[in-house]
Amino acid sequence: MPLITRDQAAAAHREFVRLGTVYARCFTPVEMIRERLRRQRLTGFLQAHAGEVTAIKSQANAVVERLRRRYKVLVPVSVATRA
């Protein structure tokens, strides 16, 4: 005998969706503010550490290129030309 019936499972799913909708509606303003602050902090970090970020990107690109050659991975033009 199942622990819950199909009707109970369907009702639970509907309630789950309803509560998810309420949660999303309530947290939309909070998430908008959080995302704006996150972008501002990221921008500030990238500006303050531009040299280090450039060095890491340069090193990462070289490592990826070395691995690409070693394992003969073809990179689509759209990805290869991204900077």
HUKASUL-V864914 format. One record per residue. N is the residue number from 0. PSI is psi in radians with two decimals (none if undefined). Layout:
BEGIN
{{N & PSI} {N & PSI}}
END
This chain:
BEGIN
{{0 & 2.26} {1 & 2.70} {2 & -0.62} {3 & 2.72} {4 & 2.93} {5 & -0.68} {6 & -0.72} {7 & -0.70} {8 & -0.75} {9 & -0.72} {10 & -0.72} {11 & -0.70} {12 & -0.78} {13 & -0.74} {14 & -0.69} {15 & -0.80} {16 & -0.75} {17 & -0.81} {18 & -0.61} {19 & -0.67} {20 & -0.77} {21 & -0.80} {22 & -0.83} {23 & -0.72} {24 & -0.74} {25 & -0.65} {26 & -0.07} {27 & -0.86} {28 & -0.69} {29 & -0.79} {30 & -0.61} {31 & -0.78} {32 & -0.78} {33 & -0.76} {34 & -0.71} {35 & -0.78} {36 & -0.68} {37 & -0.79} {38 & -0.72} {39 & -0.77} {40 & -0.70} {41 & -0.79} {42 & -0.80} {43 & -0.74} {44 & -0.83} {45 & -0.63} {46 & -0.75} {47 & -0.44} {48 & 0.57} {49 & -0.75} {50 & -0.80} {51 & -0.72} {52 & -0.75} {53 & -0.75} {54 & -0.76} {55 & -0.77} {56 & -0.75} {57 & -0.81} {58 & -0.74} {59 & -0.76} {60 & -0.71} {61 & -0.73} {62 & -0.78} {63 & -0.75} {64 & -0.73} {65 & -0.79} {66 & -0.64} {67 & -0.78} {68 & -0.78} {69 & -0.76} {70 & 0.13} {71 & 0.88} {72 & 2.22} {73 & 2.33} {74 & 2.20} {75 & 2.58} {76 & -0.71} {77 & -0.57} {78 & -0.73} {79 & -0.50} {80 & -0.06} {81 & 2.47} {82 & none}}
END
